[in-house]
Amino acid sequence: MSQEPVSLASALASFTEQWSPRIVTAVNDYDVRVAKAEGEHIWHVHDHTDEFFLVLDGELHIALRGPDGERTVVLPKGSVFTVPRGTEHKPYASVPTQILLLEPTGTSTVGDRHEEVPAHVDATTGHALT
């Protein structure tokens, strides 16, 4: 990782793909990733890790399925939310949205269990900034 500051605005301007995170830095064994989101992601579960979301711009909805049923949390710009490990979830953005994610290095964007991955969702452990 670079020992220089990283501009999140520049990082986000360096790519156009939706649901395709870029790794901007690392903290201990965690990647700090930024992504653009619009439309639907997929239902998926991370069995062994929580997933942290920070909305930098726009608005992110996260549908959650748990023992008590289904609910949706809405994250406006500046909001944070952590999806607990083992919780089935599906992010969705009805407007162009920019997010920051904090996940253990090597964590797949589609989790450990997921529905079929459509072409607009990048199944990746994150891409390096170019």
Legacy VTK file of the C-alpha trace (Angstrom):
# vtk DataFile Version 3.0
C-alpha trace
ASCII
DATASET POLYDATA
POINTS 130 float
0.000 0.000 0.000
1.058 3.534 -0.678
2.588 5.601 2.088
0.962 8.683 0.545
-2.471 10.167 1.234
-5.267 8.926 -1.023
-7.985 11.277 -2.209
-11.298 9.418 -2.067
-12.708 11.764 -4.736
-9.806 10.919 -7.071
-10.116 7.215 -6.296
-13.835 7.274 -7.127
-13.202 9.311 -10.299
-10.731 6.680 -11.544
-13.404 4.095 -12.468
-16.991 3.917 -13.680
-18.075 0.345 -12.884
-20.923 -0.153 -10.416
-20.572 -2.650 -7.535
-16.847 -3.069 -8.296
-14.836 -1.840 -5.284
-11.338 -0.407 -5.377
-8.942 -0.890 -2.475
-7.715 2.541 -1.339
-5.629 1.420 1.645
-5.307 -1.291 4.278
-5.603 -1.147 8.056
-4.059 -4.165 9.797
-5.739 -7.119 8.055
-8.614 -5.051 6.612
-9.133 -3.438 3.217
-10.651 0.007 2.955
-12.595 -0.062 -0.302
-14.621 2.506 -2.222
-17.356 1.592 -4.672
-20.026 3.127 -6.830
-23.494 1.708 -6.438
-26.670 2.072 -8.435
-29.426 -0.489 -8.868
-29.435 -3.808 -7.049
-26.618 -5.951 -5.716
-27.530 -9.564 -4.782
-28.667 -11.400 -1.663
-25.538 -12.725 0.021
-24.057 -13.710 3.383
-20.606 -13.264 4.907
-20.366 -16.221 7.284
-17.221 -15.111 9.131
-17.118 -11.321 9.081
-19.214 -8.229 9.628
-19.467 -5.749 6.726
-19.105 -2.012 7.387
-20.726 0.563 5.074
-20.197 4.357 5.033
-22.227 6.343 2.496
-20.030 9.071 1.010
-22.662 10.358 -1.417
-26.173 9.343 -2.433
-28.320 6.922 -0.448
-27.920 3.206 0.136
-30.685 0.792 1.130
-29.737 -2.564 2.640
-32.385 -5.264 2.835
-31.728 -7.677 5.711
-33.106 -11.153 6.361
-32.892 -12.600 9.830
-34.704 -14.836 12.290
-37.229 -12.053 12.910
-38.054 -11.594 9.223
-37.027 -9.058 6.613
-36.390 -5.337 7.010
-34.589 -2.574 5.130
-32.252 0.044 6.552
-31.788 3.336 4.703
-28.405 5.041 4.839
-28.359 8.661 3.671
-25.078 10.438 2.910
-22.813 10.448 5.954
-24.419 7.373 7.552
-22.695 4.189 8.670
-24.087 0.708 9.211
-22.582 -2.670 9.998
-24.203 -5.841 8.685
-23.477 -8.545 11.281
-21.743 -11.712 10.121
-24.147 -14.424 9.077
-26.893 -11.938 8.119
-28.307 -12.306 4.624
-28.385 -8.884 2.985
-28.897 -7.124 -0.338
-27.677 -3.568 -0.951
-29.648 -1.351 -3.329
-29.210 2.234 -4.527
-31.993 4.031 -6.399
-29.687 7.004 -7.114
-25.966 7.081 -7.950
-24.245 6.366 -4.633
-20.655 6.233 -3.439
-19.736 4.014 -0.507
-16.736 3.120 1.610
-16.454 -0.458 2.874
-14.257 -1.946 5.580
-13.732 -5.692 5.291
-11.009 -8.244 6.036
-8.534 -8.513 3.158
-9.671 -11.204 0.741
-13.397 -10.873 1.531
-15.542 -11.500 -1.542
-18.085 -8.867 -2.574
-20.643 -11.647 -2.954
-19.935 -13.286 0.386
-19.663 -16.954 1.188
-23.188 -17.822 0.051
-25.174 -15.928 -2.571
-27.772 -16.039 -5.300
-26.721 -16.153 -8.956
-24.365 -13.274 -9.776
-25.610 -11.083 -12.656
-23.221 -9.371 -15.086
-23.557 -5.957 -13.406
-22.178 -7.245 -10.075
-18.415 -7.779 -9.850
-17.594 -10.879 -7.771
-14.191 -9.762 -6.515
-12.042 -9.315 -3.436
-11.433 -5.724 -4.568
-9.325 -4.147 -7.277
-6.183 -2.081 -6.825
-6.431 1.588 -7.713
-4.924 2.369 -11.111
LINES 1 131
130 0 1 2 3 4 5 6 7 8 9 10 11 12 13 14 15 16 17 18 19 20 21 22 23 24 25 26 27 28 29 30 31 32 33 34 35 36 37 38 39 40 41 42 43 44 45 46 47 48 49 50 51 52 53 54 55 56 57 58 59 60 61 62 63 64 65 66 67 68 69 70 71 72 73 74 75 76 77 78 79 80 81 82 83 84 85 86 87 88 89 90 91 92 93 94 95 96 97 98 99 100 101 102 103 104 105 106 107 108 109 110 111 112 113 114 115 116 117 118 119 120 121 122 123 124 125 126 127 128 129
